[in-house]
Amino acid sequence: MTTTLSLLTPSGRLTLGNLLGALRPMAERQGPTDDRARYGISDLHAMTTPHDPALLRTRTRELMTLLLAAGLDRATLFRQSAVPAHTGLAYLLECTAHTGELNRMIQFKEKGRGVPSTRCSLFTYPVLMAADILLHRPAQVPVGDDQRQHVELTRDLALRFNATYGPVFTVPEVVTPAAGARVMDLAEPTRKMSKSVEGPGSILLLDPPDVVRRKVARAVTDSDTGPDAVRADREAKPGVTNLIDVLVACGGSAEGLTTYGALKAAVTDAVVAVLEPLQKRYVDLAADPVHVDDVFARGSARCRELTEPVLADARTAMGL
């Protein structure tokens, strides 16, 4: 049985890009109700930069509910912080990692190097991510370009640990998933829509229809007014191309559309149609928080059962 593992960090509010590019593929990877698909909330990763504890709890609760509302109900759902083996293994891997390789990690180079107030956790975050992966012993890790460096480090640590202390970890293969919907920011269509940077260009999964309409109406296009203005050309027309991509990913078609007004109207209708059932399910689940808590409590308990033997093997191999 091949294990599929994905974790999402509650560092912001989920966007349409997260739904189309991540949650939909995650739902498709679910099998029958079993442990094959394990999806977690990496709340510990949200603490690598200054954070508000109350806001972290609020975002974690929203993310828990949204995962269920998005149809991830046949997976084993868990909270990273509720599975102690994640932090337990992270320290053992810190004793395996080298400062030089952590110093080369992109996130630390861009966000923390040379800043006196940088948290140590930002420096060691890639090691915790490696622990997240190695605990669940997946044979493959689907990864985008933005996380490839971290998974390569995970492989390096697993190989080094196995060579030094014995064959404890499965060395995961890095695989490039099939191209999914790549949703760009509506206001800055050269960068991805981000849950960490909220703004007028990000459509949030809980945005009501009037907010969606306003954001799409203000989406960047260009000054082209010709008969073929509505066409995909990522280099010359990034904003228009993004709107077409969103429309198609939401089940619509740009065929026959000749004006940007018609394109934006079609995008609005398609996005609202996709978000409406998810938002209705979210409202129902939010009204029953005990059920949501129970799902994650059971999933976290199951992950504790599955990961504690891996941590025990690692501790024994290192002489503890």
C-alpha positions as CSV (number, residue, x, y, z in Angstrom):
1,M,0.0,0.0,0.0
2,T,1.5,3.3,-1.1
3,T,1.2,6.2,1.4
4,T,0.2,9.6,0.1
5,L,1.2,12.5,2.5
6,S,0.3,16.2,2.3
7,L,0.4,18.9,4.9
8,L,-1.0,22.4,4.8
9,T,0.2,25.2,7.0
10,P,-2.4,27.5,8.6
11,S,-0.4,30.6,7.8
12,G,-3.3,32.2,6.0
13,R,-6.7,31.6,4.6
14,L,-7.2,29.1,1.7
15,T,-7.7,30.5,-1.7
16,L,-9.2,29.3,-5.0
17,G,-5.7,28.4,-6.0
18,N,-5.3,26.1,-3.1
19,L,-8.6,24.4,-4.0
20,L,-7.9,23.9,-7.7
21,G,-4.2,23.2,-7.4
22,A,-4.0,21.2,-4.1
23,L,-7.3,20.1,-2.5
24,R,-8.8,18.7,-5.7
25,P,-5.8,16.5,-6.5
26,M,-5.6,15.5,-2.8
27,A,-9.3,14.4,-3.0
28,E,-8.5,12.4,-6.2
29,R,-5.7,10.5,-4.4
30,Q,-8.0,9.2,-1.7
31,G,-8.9,5.6,-1.8
32,P,-11.4,3.7,0.3
33,T,-11.4,4.7,3.9
34,D,-7.9,3.6,5.1
35,D,-4.5,5.0,5.9
36,R,-3.3,5.3,2.3
37,A,-4.0,9.1,2.2
38,R,-2.8,11.0,5.2
39,Y,-3.4,14.8,5.2
40,G,-2.3,16.9,8.0
41,I,-2.4,20.5,9.3
42,S,1.2,21.6,9.9
43,D,0.4,24.0,12.7
44,L,3.9,23.9,14.1
45,H,5.2,25.3,10.8
46,A,3.0,28.3,11.3
47,M,5.2,29.3,14.3
48,T,8.4,29.9,12.5
49,T,7.6,33.6,12.3
50,P,5.9,35.9,14.8
51,H,2.3,34.9,15.2
52,D,-0.8,35.6,17.3
53,P,-1.9,32.5,19.2
54,A,-5.6,33.3,18.9
55,L,-5.3,33.8,15.2
56,L,-3.4,30.6,14.8
57,R,-6.2,28.7,16.6
58,T,-8.8,30.4,14.4
59,R,-7.0,29.7,11.2
60,T,-6.4,26.1,12.2
61,R,-10.1,25.6,13.0
62,E,-11.0,27.1,9.6
63,L,-8.6,24.9,7.8
64,M,-9.8,21.8,9.6
65,T,-13.3,22.5,8.5
66,L,-12.4,23.4,5.0
67,L,-10.5,20.2,4.4
68,L,-13.7,18.3,5.2
69,A,-15.9,20.7,3.3
70,A,-13.6,20.1,0.2
71,G,-14.3,16.4,0.3
72,L,-11.2,15.0,2.1
73,D,-13.4,12.7,4.2
74,R,-11.9,9.4,3.2
75,A,-8.4,10.3,4.3
76,T,-6.7,10.1,7.7
77,L,-6.8,13.7,8.8
78,F,-4.5,14.9,11.6
79,R,-2.9,17.8,13.3
80,Q,0.9,17.8,13.3
81,S,1.1,19.1,16.9
82,A,-1.1,16.3,18.1
83,V,1.4,13.7,16.9
84,P,4.5,14.0,19.2
85,A,6.7,11.9,17.0
86,H,7.0,14.8,14.5
87,T,8.9,16.9,17.0
88,G,10.6,13.9,18.5
89,L,12.1,12.8,15.2
90,A,12.9,16.4,14.2
91,Y,15.5,16.7,17.0
92,L,17.1,13.4,16.0
93,L,17.4,14.6,12.4
94,E,18.8,17.9,13.7
95,C,21.6,15.8,15.1
96,T,22.1,14.4,11.6
97,A,21.8,17.7,9.6
98,H,24.6,20.2,9.0
99,T,24.3,23.9,9.5
100,G,25.8,24.5,6.0
101,E,23.0,22.8,4.2
102,L,20.3,24.5,6.3
103,N,22.0,27.8,5.7
104,R,21.4,27.3,2.0
105,M,17.6,26.7,2.3
106,I,15.7,29.3,0.2
107,Q,13.2,30.3,2.9
108,F,15.9,31.1,5.4
109,K,18.0,32.9,2.9
110,E,15.1,35.1,1.8
111,K,13.3,35.6,5.2
112,G,15.8,35.2,8.0
113,R,19.5,35.3,7.3
114,G,21.1,38.3,8.9
115,V,18.0,39.3,10.7
116,P,18.6,39.4,14.5
117,S,15.0,38.6,15.4
118,T,14.8,35.5,13.2
119,R,13.4,32.5,15.1
120,C,15.6,29.5,15.3
121,S,12.6,27.5,14.1
122,L,12.8,29.2,10.7
123,F,16.4,27.9,10.4
124,T,15.4,24.3,11.4
125,Y,12.0,24.3,9.7
126,P,13.3,22.1,6.8
127,V,14.4,19.4,9.3
128,L,10.9,19.3,10.9
129,M,9.5,19.0,7.4
130,A,11.9,16.1,6.8
131,A,10.6,14.5,10.0
132,D,7.0,15.0,8.8
133,I,7.8,13.0,5.6
134,L,10.1,10.3,7.0
135,L,7.8,9.3,9.8
136,H,5.1,8.2,7.3
137,R,7.6,6.4,5.1
138,P,6.1,7.4,1.7
139,A,7.8,5.9,-1.3
140,Q,7.2,9.0,-3.3
141,V,6.7,12.7,-2.5
142,P,4.8,14.7,-5.1
143,V,6.4,18.2,-4.9
144,G,6.3,21.5,-6.8
145,D,9.4,23.5,-7.6
146,D,9.0,25.7,-4.5
147,Q,9.4,22.7,-2.2
148,R,11.8,20.5,-4.2
149,Q,14.8,21.8,-2.3
150,H,13.3,20.7,1.1
151,V,12.4,17.2,-0.2
152,E,16.0,16.8,-1.6
153,L,17.2,17.7,1.9
154,T,14.9,15.0,3.3
155,R,16.4,12.5,1.0
156,D,19.9,13.5,2.0
157,L,19.1,13.2,5.7
158,A,17.5,9.8,5.3
159,L,20.5,8.5,3.3
160,R,23.0,9.9,5.9
161,F,21.0,8.5,8.8
162,N,20.7,5.1,7.2
163,A,24.4,5.0,6.4
164,T,25.5,6.2,9.8
165,Y,23.0,4.4,12.2
166,G,21.3,1.7,10.2
167,P,18.4,1.3,7.7
168,V,15.5,3.0,9.5
169,F,14.0,5.3,6.8
170,T,12.5,4.8,3.4
171,V,14.3,7.2,1.1
172,P,11.4,8.9,-0.8
173,E,11.6,9.5,-4.5
174,V,10.8,13.1,-5.6
175,V,8.1,13.1,-8.3
176,T,6.6,15.9,-10.2
177,P,2.8,15.6,-10.1
178,A,0.7,16.0,-13.2
179,A,0.3,19.6,-14.0
180,G,-2.7,20.9,-12.1
181,A,-4.5,24.3,-12.2
182,R,-2.0,27.0,-11.6
183,V,-3.9,30.0,-10.4
184,M,-2.1,33.3,-10.4
185,D,-2.9,36.5,-8.4
186,L,-5.7,38.5,-10.1
187,A,-3.9,41.8,-9.4
188,E,-0.4,40.5,-10.0
189,P,-0.7,37.7,-12.5
190,T,3.0,37.0,-12.6
191,R,2.9,35.4,-9.1
192,K,0.8,32.6,-7.6
193,M,-2.3,33.4,-5.7
194,S,-1.1,33.1,-2.1
195,K,-2.9,32.3,1.2
196,S,-0.2,34.0,3.1
197,V,-0.5,37.3,1.3
198,E,-4.1,38.4,1.3
199,G,-5.1,41.1,-1.1
200,P,-7.5,42.1,-3.8
201,G,-6.0,39.5,-6.2
202,S,-6.7,36.5,-4.0
203,I,-10.1,34.8,-4.0
204,L,-10.6,33.2,-0.6
205,L,-12.7,30.0,-0.4
206,L,-15.1,31.7,1.9
207,D,-15.5,34.9,-0.1
208,P,-19.2,35.5,-0.7
209,P,-20.4,36.0,-4.4
210,D,-20.4,39.8,-4.3
211,V,-16.8,39.8,-3.1
212,V,-15.8,37.3,-5.8
213,R,-17.5,39.5,-8.4
214,R,-15.7,42.6,-7.2
215,K,-12.3,40.9,-7.2
216,V,-12.7,39.4,-10.7
217,A,-14.1,42.7,-12.0
218,R,-10.8,44.4,-10.9
219,A,-8.6,41.7,-12.3
220,V,-5.7,42.9,-14.4
221,T,-6.0,42.4,-18.1
222,D,-4.5,44.7,-20.8
223,S,-5.4,47.3,-23.4
224,D,-6.1,45.0,-26.3
225,T,-9.5,45.5,-27.9
226,G,-9.1,43.4,-31.0
227,P,-11.4,40.5,-32.0
228,D,-8.9,38.0,-30.6
229,A,-8.2,39.9,-27.3
230,V,-9.5,37.0,-25.3
231,R,-6.8,34.5,-25.9
232,A,-4.2,32.6,-23.9
233,D,-0.6,34.0,-24.1
234,R,1.2,33.8,-20.8
235,E,4.1,36.0,-21.9
236,A,2.1,38.8,-23.6
237,K,-1.2,38.5,-21.8
238,P,-0.6,37.1,-18.3
239,G,-3.7,38.5,-16.7
240,V,-6.1,37.4,-19.5
241,T,-4.4,34.0,-19.6
242,N,-4.9,33.6,-15.8
243,L,-8.6,34.4,-16.1
244,I,-9.0,31.8,-18.9
245,D,-7.1,29.2,-16.8
246,V,-9.4,29.9,-13.9
247,L,-12.5,29.7,-16.1
248,V,-11.4,26.3,-17.6
249,A,-10.4,24.9,-14.2
250,C,-13.8,25.8,-12.9
251,G,-15.6,23.9,-15.7
252,G,-16.2,26.8,-18.1
253,S,-14.9,27.7,-21.5
254,A,-13.6,30.9,-23.1
255,E,-14.8,29.8,-26.6
256,G,-16.9,32.6,-28.2
257,L,-15.9,35.3,-25.7
258,T,-14.6,38.4,-27.4
259,T,-14.5,41.0,-24.6
260,Y,-12.9,41.2,-21.3
261,G,-16.2,42.1,-19.7
262,A,-17.7,38.9,-21.0
263,L,-14.7,36.9,-19.9
264,K,-14.9,38.3,-16.3
265,A,-18.6,37.7,-16.1
266,A,-18.1,34.0,-17.2
267,V,-15.2,33.6,-14.7
268,T,-17.3,35.1,-11.9
269,D,-20.2,32.7,-12.6
270,A,-17.9,29.7,-12.8
271,V,-16.0,30.5,-9.6
272,V,-19.2,31.1,-7.6
273,A,-20.7,27.8,-8.9
274,V,-17.6,25.9,-7.7
275,L,-17.5,27.7,-4.3
276,E,-21.2,27.6,-3.5
277,P,-21.4,23.8,-2.5
278,L,-18.2,24.0,-0.6
279,Q,-19.3,27.0,1.4
280,K,-22.7,25.4,2.1
281,R,-20.9,22.3,3.4
282,Y,-18.5,24.5,5.4
283,V,-21.5,26.2,7.1
284,D,-23.0,22.9,8.1
285,L,-19.7,21.6,9.5
286,A,-18.9,24.8,11.3
287,A,-22.2,24.4,13.1
288,D,-21.0,20.9,14.3
289,P,-17.5,21.6,15.6
290,V,-17.6,18.4,17.8
291,H,-17.8,16.3,14.6
292,V,-14.8,18.1,13.1
293,D,-12.8,17.7,16.3
294,D,-13.7,14.0,16.4
295,V,-12.5,13.4,12.8
296,F,-9.2,15.0,13.5
297,A,-8.8,13.4,17.0
298,R,-9.3,9.9,15.4
299,G,-6.9,10.7,12.6
300,S,-4.3,12.1,15.0
301,A,-4.6,9.0,17.2
302,R,-4.2,6.7,14.2
303,C,-1.1,8.7,13.1
304,R,0.4,8.4,16.6
305,E,0.0,4.6,16.3
306,L,1.7,4.6,12.9
307,T,4.6,7.0,13.7
308,E,5.6,6.0,17.2
309,P,7.3,2.7,16.0
310,V,9.3,4.7,13.4
311,L,10.5,7.1,16.1
312,A,11.3,4.2,18.3
313,D,13.4,2.6,15.6
314,A,15.3,5.9,15.1
315,R,15.9,6.4,18.8
316,T,17.3,2.8,19.2
317,A,19.5,3.2,16.1
318,M,21.0,6.3,17.6
319,G,21.7,4.6,20.9
320,L,18.8,5.9,23.0
